[in-house]
Amino acid sequence: MGGKKLKLRNLAVAVVAAVMMFLAIPYASAQPASPDMPVKRGMYGDEVSKLQNKLKEYGYYKDPVDGRFGANTLSAVVQFQMDAGLTADGIVGLSTWESLKNFRGASSISRGRGNSRKAQILLSMARQYVGVPYVWAGRSPSGFDCSGFIYYVFDQLGYGLPRMADGQFEVGIPVSRNSLEPGDLVFFETYEPGPSHVGIYIGNDQFIHASSGAGHVTVTPLNKTYYRDRYLGARRILK
């Protein structure tokens, strides 16, 4: 009996250790920001605080200055880059720092059409997570499943979508295959009848999604045989 109890205790310790390691992943991947390198999602420190203060000065960042480059900082950076006429990639390099120092306000051209602007912000944010592991039931940057990825990215823009793919298929406006626009949700019938997989259309006949087959968030052509044969429909959420 004593040996059995010891084995159970050792197993419990191993499980707890594994869980702690999993939970620590997002923090272990974070790194301090430096004046000599671009500042991007996952970084922390004085450079991030300086960035947040500057964005707050122009009205892009509304949250407390905490020195951590998270989703809200990323959204603020992308919106600023769009207004400044820069590549909206969410990465703060030399050109973005220079624009922050000399910003004179957004032009009417850079502001663009409302839906188009939201789509650009959404896609810039979604692309930041390419390579994040696929995790069943995951809905955070430490790991996503397909609908969890959609749920998280849209939530960063203030859209409260249902958590599961079949629920997400019931919201928004139906869109035909030949009328897809960047930011539309595309659905597939995969392991069960009905909408069981979902991604975000990014243009050029491609979509971004958390793929169990690839094992991470990735970009895939819509005309890839597997997805072409299982395409179910699309919904437009942005408005």
QUIFENZI-V914481 format. One record per residue. N is the residue number from 1. D_LAST is the distance of its C-alpha to the last C-alpha in whole Angstrom. Layout:
# QUIFENZI-V914481
n->N d_last->D_LAST
n->N d_last->D_LAST
This chain:
# QUIFENZI-V914481
n->1 d_last->64
n->2 d_last->64
n->3 d_last->63
n->4 d_last->60
n->5 d_last->59
n->6 d_last->59
n->7 d_last->57
n->8 d_last->55
n->9 d_last->54
n->10 d_last->54
n->11 d_last->51
n->12 d_last->49
n->13 d_last->50
n->14 d_last->48
n->15 d_last->45
n->16 d_last->45
n->17 d_last->45
n->18 d_last->43
n->19 d_last->40
n->20 d_last->41
n->21 d_last->40
n->22 d_last->37
n->23 d_last->36
n->24 d_last->37
n->25 d_last->35
n->26 d_last->32
n->27 d_last->35
n->28 d_last->37
n->29 d_last->35
n->30 d_last->34
n->31 d_last->36
n->32 d_last->37
n->33 d_last->35
n->34 d_last->38
n->35 d_last->38
n->36 d_last->39
n->37 d_last->36
n->38 d_last->32
n->39 d_last->31
n->40 d_last->28
n->41 d_last->27
n->42 d_last->29
n->43 d_last->32
n->44 d_last->33
n->45 d_last->36
n->46 d_last->36
n->47 d_last->34
n->48 d_last->31
n->49 d_last->32
n->50 d_last->33
n->51 d_last->29
n->52 d_last->28
n->53 d_last->30
n->54 d_last->29
n->55 d_last->25
n->56 d_last->26
n->57 d_last->28
n->58 d_last->25
n->59 d_last->22
n->60 d_last->20
n->61 d_last->22
n->62 d_last->22
n->63 d_last->24
n->64 d_last->28
n->65 d_last->30
n->66 d_last->31
n->67 d_last->32
n->68 d_last->30
n->69 d_last->27
n->70 d_last->25
n->71 d_last->21
n->72 d_last->20
n->73 d_last->23
n->74 d_last->21
n->75 d_last->18
n->76 d_last->19
n->77 d_last->21
n->78 d_last->19
n->79 d_last->17
n->80 d_last->20
n->81 d_last->21
n->82 d_last->18
n->83 d_last->19
n->84 d_last->23
n->85 d_last->23
n->86 d_last->24
n->87 d_last->23
n->88 d_last->20
n->89 d_last->22
n->90 d_last->22
n->91 d_last->26
n->92 d_last->28
n->93 d_last->31
n->94 d_last->33
n->95 d_last->31
n->96 d_last->28
n->97 d_last->31
n->98 d_last->32
n->99 d_last->29
n->100 d_last->29
n->101 d_last->32
n->102 d_last->32
n->103 d_last->28
n->104 d_last->28
n->105 d_last->24
n->106 d_last->21
n->107 d_last->22
n->108 d_last->19
n->109 d_last->19
n->110 d_last->18
n->111 d_last->15
n->112 d_last->14
n->113 d_last->11
n->114 d_last->8
n->115 d_last->6
n->116 d_last->9
n->117 d_last->10
n->118 d_last->8
n->119 d_last->10
n->120 d_last->13
n->121 d_last->13
n->122 d_last->12
n->123 d_last->15
n->124 d_last->17
n->125 d_last->17
n->126 d_last->18
n->127 d_last->21
n->128 d_last->23
n->129 d_last->23
n->130 d_last->25
n->131 d_last->28
n->132 d_last->28
n->133 d_last->30
n->134 d_last->29
n->135 d_last->30
n->136 d_last->30
n->137 d_last->28
n->138 d_last->27
n->139 d_last->24
n->140 d_last->25
n->141 d_last->25
n->142 d_last->29
n->143 d_last->28
n->144 d_last->25
n->145 d_last->25
n->146 d_last->22
n->147 d_last->20
n->148 d_last->21
n->149 d_last->20
n->150 d_last->16
n->151 d_last->17
n->152 d_last->18
n->153 d_last->16
n->154 d_last->12
n->155 d_last->14
n->156 d_last->15
n->157 d_last->12
n->158 d_last->12
n->159 d_last->10
n->160 d_last->13
n->161 d_last->14
n->162 d_last->17
n->163 d_last->20
n->164 d_last->21
n->165 d_last->20
n->166 d_last->21
n->167 d_last->19
n->168 d_last->16
n->169 d_last->16
n->170 d_last->16
n->171 d_last->12
n->172 d_last->9
n->173 d_last->10
n->174 d_last->13
n->175 d_last->13
n->176 d_last->17
n->177 d_last->19
n->178 d_last->19
n->179 d_last->16
n->180 d_last->14
n->181 d_last->12
n->182 d_last->12
n->183 d_last->10
n->184 d_last->11
n->185 d_last->13
n->186 d_last->17
n->187 d_last->19
n->188 d_last->23
n->189 d_last->26
n->190 d_last->28
n->191 d_last->31
n->192 d_last->30
n->193 d_last->29
n->194 d_last->25
n->195 d_last->23
n->196 d_last->24
n->197 d_last->23
n->198 d_last->19
n->199 d_last->18
n->200 d_last->15
n->201 d_last->15
n->202 d_last->16
n->203 d_last->18
n->204 d_last->21
n->205 d_last->21
n->206 d_last->21
n->207 d_last->19
n->208 d_last->20
n->209 d_last->21
n->210 d_last->24
n->211 d_last->27
n->212 d_last->30
n->213 d_last->32
n->214 d_last->31
n->215 d_last->31
n->216 d_last->29
n->217 d_last->25
n->218 d_last->25
n->219 d_last->24
n->220 d_last->25
n->221 d_last->25
n->222 d_last->23
n->223 d_last->27
n->224 d_last->29
n->225 d_last->31
n->226 d_last->30
n->227 d_last->27
n->228 d_last->27
n->229 d_last->29
n->230 d_last->27
n->231 d_last->24
n->232 d_last->22
n->233 d_last->19
n->234 d_last->15
n->235 d_last->12
n->236 d_last->8
n->237 d_last->6
n->238 d_last->4
n->239 d_last->0
